[in-house]
Amino acid sequence: MVFRQRLSASARRAQLIDVARVVFAKRGYEAASLEEIADRAKVTRPVVYEHFGGKEGLYAVVIDREMEYLVRRIAEAMASGTPRERIEGAALAFLTYVKDHPDGFAVLTHDAPATTAGGGMSSLLNDVAERVGDVFIASFKAAGYDPKAAPIYAHALVGMVTFVGQWWTDTRKPSVEEVAAHISALAWMGLRHLPKKPAKLTAKKA
């Protein structure tokens, strides 16, 4: 007779998070079911409810874990170096996450449940953009630019990297290192030639 080892509460919780990440990545929040998650984890639905209170609670934990990990990696990549090195480091950290954690990235880019305030990727982009914005603000001040405009460029950079990451998941080439170099070059060349006060282009009246 084979006896199955009983997992501790913390180990069971970690297992359910791992299983749920895979299911949410494959199905999306709405189509994912606690029945499938419980079945894959070889537990009953009440066990899932005991740990997370339901599907939305489990989903929120998965999202929080992925966001915390990704933001930490990006923050580490931006901790030192020249402004351009930090931009490239942030892009590479994001794209490396996309490559090494496809299920996590898929969960973050799926639609969040309608009852959740703010989507996973929306909250993630705001969090990451704030960190990138700190670097931009310091650089803008040093170059004599208006630091109040820094969040615009920070969100533009983060949005660009995110959509490139989604494109890369389908192509898987070139390497994330090469893609990050292209992104940072595009962003940096634009920033280097940024006018002090960008003028709005208006159409001439006939």
Wavefront OBJ file of the C-alpha trace (Angstrom):
o trace
v 0.000 0.000 0.000
v 1.393 3.430 -0.973
v 1.020 6.247 1.564
v 0.921 9.758 0.169
v 2.857 12.249 2.272
v 0.639 14.980 3.712
v 1.868 18.476 2.851
v 2.228 21.165 5.486
v -0.123 24.147 5.234
v 2.610 26.367 3.776
v 3.704 23.709 1.273
v 0.099 23.078 0.201
v -0.461 26.814 -0.246
v 2.673 27.089 -2.393
v 1.569 24.093 -4.461
v -1.864 25.569 -5.091
v -0.330 28.872 -6.181
v 1.945 27.081 -8.656
v -0.928 25.025 -10.062
v -3.237 28.038 -10.259
v -0.603 30.054 -12.139
v -0.547 27.412 -14.870
v -4.340 27.201 -15.092
v -4.882 30.973 -15.100
v -2.176 31.353 -17.750
v -3.848 28.766 -19.972
v -7.519 29.614 -19.411
v -7.630 33.230 -18.251
v -9.447 34.188 -15.051
v -13.031 33.795 -16.236
v -12.567 30.404 -17.896
v -10.393 28.947 -15.124
v -12.223 26.827 -12.573
v -11.475 25.831 -9.019
v -12.440 22.297 -9.995
v -9.543 22.084 -12.465
v -7.118 23.700 -10.043
v -8.144 21.346 -7.232
v -8.020 18.333 -9.549
v -4.506 19.174 -10.754
v -3.359 19.683 -7.161
v -5.083 16.409 -6.153
v -7.134 18.083 -3.430
v -10.806 18.925 -2.942
v -12.377 22.326 -3.578
v -12.847 22.983 0.169
v -9.060 22.831 0.568
v -8.676 25.651 -1.947
v -11.369 27.676 -0.178
v -9.654 27.065 3.155
v -6.405 28.633 1.918
v -7.684 31.407 -0.355
v -11.410 31.906 0.197
v -12.237 31.257 -3.454
v -11.024 31.774 -7.008
v -10.672 35.544 -6.810
v -8.587 35.308 -3.632
v -6.319 32.722 -5.231
v -5.999 34.825 -8.375
v -5.073 37.908 -6.327
v -2.263 36.011 -4.590
v -0.886 34.724 -7.912
v -0.911 38.260 -9.352
v 0.736 39.746 -6.254
v 3.505 37.137 -6.304
v 4.274 37.735 -9.984
v 4.223 41.512 -9.644
v 6.431 41.450 -6.569
v 8.992 39.241 -8.294
v 9.071 41.234 -11.526
v 9.243 44.659 -9.878
v 12.051 43.443 -7.608
v 14.067 42.197 -10.578
v 13.610 45.474 -12.460
v 14.492 47.532 -9.392
v 17.688 45.515 -8.948
v 18.593 46.057 -12.613
v 18.124 49.816 -12.233
v 20.020 50.134 -8.951
v 23.288 51.294 -10.538
v 24.945 52.358 -13.793
v 24.546 55.222 -16.219
v 21.006 56.299 -17.186
v 21.265 54.395 -20.481
v 22.589 51.282 -18.696
v 19.665 51.463 -16.311
v 17.174 51.744 -19.161
v 18.695 48.728 -20.902
v 18.869 46.844 -17.603
v 15.183 47.464 -16.943
v 14.215 46.327 -20.444
v 16.384 43.216 -20.184
v 15.015 42.323 -16.737
v 11.459 42.571 -18.049
v 12.167 40.551 -21.188
v 14.110 37.928 -19.231
v 11.046 37.522 -17.019
v 8.918 37.060 -20.148
v 11.322 34.362 -21.370
v 11.839 32.500 -18.087
v 8.341 32.869 -16.602
v 5.898 32.552 -19.527
v 3.018 31.420 -17.298
v 3.488 34.377 -14.969
v 3.619 36.834 -17.860
v 0.529 35.240 -19.412
v -1.380 35.666 -16.140
v -0.354 39.322 -15.890
v -1.420 40.081 -19.457
v -4.792 38.319 -19.195
v -7.872 40.333 -18.294
v -8.485 40.670 -14.564
v -11.878 39.738 -13.047
v -14.484 42.485 -13.386
v -14.793 42.775 -9.597
v -11.088 43.559 -9.172
v -10.155 47.231 -9.053
v -7.484 47.685 -11.698
v -6.141 44.900 -13.860
v -3.005 42.950 -13.026
v -0.957 44.357 -15.880
v -2.363 47.851 -15.342
v -1.271 47.840 -11.702
v 2.055 46.322 -12.655
v 2.769 48.974 -15.287
v 1.987 51.758 -12.842
v 4.255 50.253 -10.197
v 7.137 49.689 -12.607
v 6.675 53.089 -14.258
v 6.964 54.795 -10.885
v 10.340 53.152 -10.322
v 11.508 54.008 -13.819
v 10.178 57.513 -13.252
v 12.550 58.036 -10.319
v 15.516 57.479 -12.653
v 13.984 59.741 -15.296
v 13.336 62.531 -12.799
v 16.955 62.565 -11.654
v 18.199 62.521 -15.242
v 15.794 65.259 -16.317
v 16.889 67.519 -13.476
v 20.578 66.984 -14.289
v 19.967 67.819 -17.975
v 17.866 70.898 -17.268
v 14.540 69.410 -18.314
v 11.216 69.743 -16.524
v 11.108 66.762 -14.108
v 7.302 66.907 -14.095
v 7.361 65.424 -17.603
v 9.397 62.399 -16.499
v 6.349 60.164 -15.749
v 5.200 60.574 -19.367
v 8.418 59.075 -20.698
v 8.583 56.463 -17.938
v 5.130 55.132 -18.812
v 5.980 55.284 -22.527
v 9.098 53.169 -21.994
v 7.331 50.603 -19.798
v 4.418 50.341 -22.232
v 6.804 49.844 -25.127
v 8.719 47.076 -23.363
v 5.478 45.351 -22.369
v 4.080 45.212 -25.897
v 7.432 44.154 -27.318
v 7.442 41.380 -24.704
v 4.034 40.199 -25.884
v 5.269 40.194 -29.483
v 8.425 38.307 -28.497
v 6.445 35.478 -26.895
v 5.139 34.622 -30.367
v 8.420 34.969 -32.259
v 10.969 33.902 -29.591
v 13.682 35.670 -31.595
v 15.988 37.500 -31.668
v 17.445 36.982 -28.189
v 16.060 39.036 -25.306
v 19.497 40.630 -24.935
v 19.369 41.896 -28.517
v 15.790 43.076 -28.179
v 16.629 44.942 -24.957
v 19.569 46.629 -26.703
v 17.285 47.822 -29.519
v 14.678 49.129 -27.084
v 17.212 51.017 -24.984
v 18.864 52.459 -28.118
v 15.499 53.715 -29.403
v 14.563 55.205 -26.046
v 17.990 56.696 -25.404
v 18.401 58.307 -28.828
v 14.998 59.896 -28.428
v 15.794 61.169 -24.957
v 19.180 62.551 -26.010
v 17.547 64.726 -28.659
v 14.522 65.655 -26.610
v 13.679 69.377 -26.874
v 13.450 71.290 -23.617
v 9.824 72.159 -24.333
v 8.293 69.977 -27.075
v 6.100 72.164 -29.275
v 2.719 70.949 -30.425
v 2.525 70.504 -34.187
v -0.593 72.212 -35.506
v -1.967 71.993 -39.028
v -1.779 75.205 -41.010
v -5.083 76.791 -41.827
v -6.008 76.763 -45.511
l 1 2 3 4 5 6 7 8 9 10 11 12 13 14 15 16 17 18 19 20 21 22 23 24 25 26 27 28 29 30 31 32 33 34 35 36 37 38 39 40 41 42 43 44 45 46 47 48 49 50 51 52 53 54 55 56 57 58 59 60 61 62 63 64 65 66 67 68 69 70 71 72 73 74 75 76 77 78 79 80 81 82 83 84 85 86 87 88 89 90 91 92 93 94 95 96 97 98 99 100 101 102 103 104 105 106 107 108 109 110 111 112 113 114 115 116 117 118 119 120 121 122 123 124 125 126 127 128 129 130 131 132 133 134 135 136 137 138 139 140 141 142 143 144 145 146 147 148 149 150 151 152 153 154 155 156 157 158 159 160 161 162 163 164 165 166 167 168 169 170 171 172 173 174 175 176 177 178 179 180 181 182 183 184 185 186 187 188 189 190 191 192 193 194 195 196 197 198 199 200 201 202 203 204 205 206
